[in-house]
Amino acid sequence: MTTPQEYVSFQHVQKTYDGENLVVKDFNLDIKPGEFVTMLGPSGSGKTTCLMMLAGFETATSGEIFIDGTPVNNLAPHKRDIGMVFQNYALFPHMTIAENLAFPLKVRKLSAHKVNEKVESALNMVELEHVANRYPKQLSGGQQQRVALARALVFEPKLVLMDEPLGALDKQLREQMQLEIKHLHEKLGITILYVTHDQDEALTMSDRIAVFNNGAVQQLASPTDLYESPSNAFVAQFIGENNQLMGEVIEIEAKKRCTVKVGKQQILARPVSVERAGEQTLLSIRPEKIMVVQEDDWYENQVTGLLKELIYHGDHHRLVVQIDGVGELVVKVTNGSHSSRDFEVGGSLTVGWRSEDCHALDCPNHAEQQGEAA
Amino acid sequence: MSRELTELDSVVTLQKELSKSKGSLKSQLQRAERQKQIRSLLLILPLVCFICVTFAFPIIEMLYRSVDNQSVPKGFPNTTQVMKQWDYEGLPSMAIQQVFMAELRERYADKTLPKLANRINIEVSGMRSLLMKTGRKLNKTNALPVNHQELIKLDKRWAKPRYWAAIKTLSAPYTLSYYLAALDMRYDEHGNITQQPETRQVYVDLFTKTFGMSLAITLICLVMAYPVAYLLANLPDKKANLLLIVVLLPFWTSLLVRTTSWIVLLQNQGVINDLLIWSGVTTERLAMVHNTFGTIVAMVHILLPFMILPLYSVMKGISPTYFRAARSLGATPSIAFIKVYMPLTMPGVGAGALLTFILSIGFYITPALVGGRSGQMISNMIAYHMQTSLNWGMAAALGGLLLAVVLALFYLFNRIVGINNIKVGG
């Protein structure tokens, strides 16, 4: 069934708790050894359930899960040899840090000498040698997080699962830990399956991202592809900011370009999930892909509107442009290319963008109805 | 610019103003807080009064009774004085004896002697009859005995030093004699503390038995409650609530009804014996009630909720991720349970065990009803002294010892587990 170069493989996995609603629908995912894959999605989208099925705490209602070529559906969690980092760390409160780290080694019946050695090197790895004899309660959130990480790695599993491990940390610490996890991943060559609802986290750390919604994978792609060419309205909406315009397809030229009528304007876009003229579509354009048109510039799409608002963000400005018959467009310009003196609130402004940065996606209402029906 | 900025007059006055306003701020805060404090004190005042009147004061009163010995020194004030000269060697001098005889006659005449005689009789049996007889005889003749022979003629027991010693030991206003008796000890004729004769040793054995039974009851409760609490904590809320009601059901039934229903079940012609005979397990009817077995069964049944509830509330709070984490780290379910789950339930185990143990060492009704002779506990003895023998000092001393043991247990528990780790309710 599975080829050996995939370390983890989900095949047609489904999960239901009540026999009526599927929490996970036909989930397929192949993870190569050493890969960092993130499952990203809003809460309740089924990503944690998938992780728990891989860890063995939930059983798949149908479908198979393979680890290193062996089906694990009937394998008890403690025999799977998977390191796991939990959302609230789940450090055992009645054990010291050293005892916490020694736990997986002791249940594997390693000699006392070996246990000490490994605990020491694991603490070394996360630079926490000095807290070995403290209890988890006496540590800061960041330190607890590092200990949880060390505990999941101390018995040298090939696969590590992380369930929103940075959710409880503040922003700065989270960014620092993201880098630390990424470096550990590179250094140890382990396979990591990571669950988060934070898109920044997913984009900075992962080799590939699976975007979940309503129990189904919406798109599985590298961070760049996910951001630059989302495959449907949900992904475009969920990852990053974007301007959304509802319109109707007038014409499709091959697969590269289509013309969409939005209000009175005709906009050239890249067709993603539209096939025929006459279809309803949602256009998605990232705010930073929209340019302010200077005298000698030319873009495929150019519209003129009223500058309604100018918001200063330090490194960039955010312009809200009201376009007649289309709606509002948010435009992001870097502080380097323009200064706030260039704009006048209430004045007229021409903005433009390339057709390949404008994605013609499925109509979200239509998609939601489909989701509910399934 | 030789002057410092802070020495400028304007700055100094400004600082004074500042500190003044700071002071007033502090007093303002205090005033605001004081009002709050007074209000909260007023709110708890009824409860405090109630506890003082019905709980604290009676306990202090009883504890005082356990050492109180005012009656003898008040009844024989002169004897008390002169007895100080005697050092338990041989018999007291004739002068002392005469003072005592004079007072004895007065007490007989004003009819306060029986009460005093009763008190002294607790210490040395036979004293009541001795004192009453001597008093009666002294009252008939006007002359006091002038020498020893005449005294012995009144009653020959006066030749024995231990009767005199009893009067001397009881001549102090406070006495430890009740506590000594509660520990199977007494003052001998030389005023030293010695063991009671073996035939009169009852209390230490009874204390040991009470603690042994309480320990057994606590352990049985723990073993029975742990799985129930685990089930309750891990069931979906709807089912757990229903089960919890079943657990609490005994609470809503009268203690007396529950205890007597055990008699119905366990007695010789009872349901269980009938079943055993019918099923052929035994051919003879078993004695299951009016003994230690019956007491333990009935008390376990009554005290079980006190063990289940703290365990349940602690288990409810243990996140299932700890167990999962242990499993993911390679522990089998049983190792994960023993090494991770059980230590986390310790606060509940501690609270439940302490609660059950303390409740059971003071249990009265159940042992009284189903205990028979062998199932009696220390509180039944306290009740006996309160109601039958009317030796309240003794009852108070036994109660005091029980209280001391409970406090010691609390202290130990605090040292080992930490009272803050206790979790009784959600």
Interface residues (C-beta under 8 A of the other chain):
Chain A: A55 G56 F57 A76 P77 H78 R80 D81 I82 G83 M84 F86 Q87 N88 A90 F92 P93 H94 F103 P104 V107 R108 R151 A152 F155 L161
Chain B: S319 T321 Y322 R324 A325 A326 R327 S328 L329 G330 A331 T332 P333 I335 A336 K339 V340 P343 L344 M346
